[in-house]
Amino acid sequence: MPVIELITEVRAPILRVFDLSRSVDLHMASTDQTHERAIAGVTSGLISLGEEVTWRARHFGIWQHLTSRITKFNSPVHFRDSMVRGAFRRFDHDHFFEARGEITVMRDVFDFESPLGILGRVADRLFLAAYMTRFLRKRSEFIKQVAESELWRRYLREPSDAP
C-alpha cells in the first residue's frame, strides 16, 4: 500500500491555500492533462465536510469515474477526501496546512491501495506510484502559483484572508 507525501511551501495566507485546495473549479483547471471534470455532487465552488464529487477523467487512455467524499474537515488546518467509488481499491488523501509566518506549508499525504491483489501491487511499483506523485505534484504547484498571485480571485468569491 503506497503512501505518497508531498510538501509545498506557499507564500500566501493559510485560509487562502486551504480554500484553494478544496476548490472544485481549481482542481479542474489544474488537471488539464487528464481532462478531469466534476460531473456529479459538488461540481463547482468549495467542497466541505460530508459532500461528494464525482470526477470524470482520462487516465492511461481510459475514461474513468471516481467519487470522493470529504470525510474529515478542520478549517484551516486539515481535510481528507476518501474514495467512495472508483478504480482504486481505496484511497485517503489528507491535506494538511501549517502557517509559518508569511508561508503556508501544505502537506499532502495520499494513501492508496490498488485493486487486483498482487497485480495491483506490481502496478504500484512499476508505474502507478510515480504517476500519482507527478499528478499530485502538478496540482500542488498549480495551487502555489494561483495562491501567490492575483489568480486566486478567480476561484474564491470572497477574500479568504480578510479579518
N, C-alpha and C positions, 0 to 999 in steps of 0.2 A: 504494500500500500504506500505509494509515493506521497510525500509531503513536500510541497514547493513553498519556499519562504522568500519573499522579496521585500527589500527596504528601499523606500524612496523618500528623499528629503525635498520638501516643497516650501518655497518662500511665500507662504500665504497663511491666513488665519485658519485655525483648526476647524471651525464650523464650516467655512467655505469648502475646505478639502473634503470634509465628511459629507456634506451635501452633494458635492460634485460626484463623489464616489457612489452615491445611491441614485444618481440621475439616470433614468432610462434613456433619455434623449442623448446624453453624453456617451453612454455606453454604445448606442447605435453609431454615433459619429466616430467612435474610436475603433470600431470593428469593420471598417470598410473592406478589408481583405476577405472577410467571410460573409459579407452582405447580411449581417445579423440584423434582424428586425423583431420588435416586440409585436406579437400578433394576438395575444390574449392576456387577460388580467390587467395589470397596470401597464399601459402602453405608452405613457408619456408622463413627464414630471418626476417627482421624487417618490421612491418606494419606501414603505415603512413596515413596522412590525406586523406580522401576520398576513401581509399582502403577497401575492404571487404575480409572476410574469412568465409568459411562455414565449420563448425565442425560437425563431426560425433562422437557421444559418447553414452555410455550406462549409463543411469540414471534410478534407480528404476527397473532394469532388462529389460528396453525397449530401443532399439536403437533409437536415435533421431538425427535430423539435426537442426542446428541453424546457421544462418548467421548474422554476426555483421559487422558494418561499423565504421571506425574511423571518428567521426563527429566533434571533436574539437582536436586541436593539437597545443601546445605551448611548444616546447622543451626548456629546460628540466624540466619544472615545472608542466605540466598538459597534459593529453589527455583523451578523452572519447570514449568508444566504446558503440554503441547503437544497439540493436537488430533490424534487418530488417525482418527476418522470424524466427519462432521457436515456442517452446512450451509455452513461456510466452505471456501474452497479450502485455507486453512491458518491456524493461529494459534499463537503462542507467548505465554504470559503469564508474565512474570518478576515475582517477588515479592522485593523487597529490604528488608532491615531493618538499621537502624543505631541503636545505643544512644548517646544524648546525655544523660548524667546520668539523670534520672528519666523522660526522654522517649524513646520509641522512634519513630524516623522510619520510616514504612512507605512504600515507593515501589513502585507498580505500573506496569509497562510492558507494554502489551498491543499486540502487533504482529500485524496480521491482513491477510488478503487474501480478498476476496470472490470467489465463483465468477462465471461468465458474462462474463469479459473486460471489455469496455468498459461493458456494462450494470451489472456489479458495481461498477466504479469510479464510475459515476454514482450508484448507490445509496449508496455510501460517502459521497459528498459531500452528497447531498441529505438523508439521514436516518440511515444506519447508524452512522456515527462518533459522532454526537450521542447516539443511542440507547445505544450501548455505553458511552459516557462516563457517562451517567446511571446505567446499570446498575452499573458498577464503582464509581462514587462512592457509591451507596446501600450497596453491600456493604462498602466501606471504613468508612463511617460506622457501620454496624452493628457491625463488628469493634471499632471505637473505643469505642462505647457499652458493649459487653459487657466488653471488657478493662479499662475504667476503673471497673467496678462489680463487685459480687459475682456478677453473672450468668455470669462466665467459668466458675464452678464447675459449671454445667450441661453444659459442653462438654468439660471437661478432668477426667479422673478423679483425677489427682494434681496437687498444686500445681506448676505448671511453673516457678515461681520459687524453689523450695526449694533450699537449698545442696547 
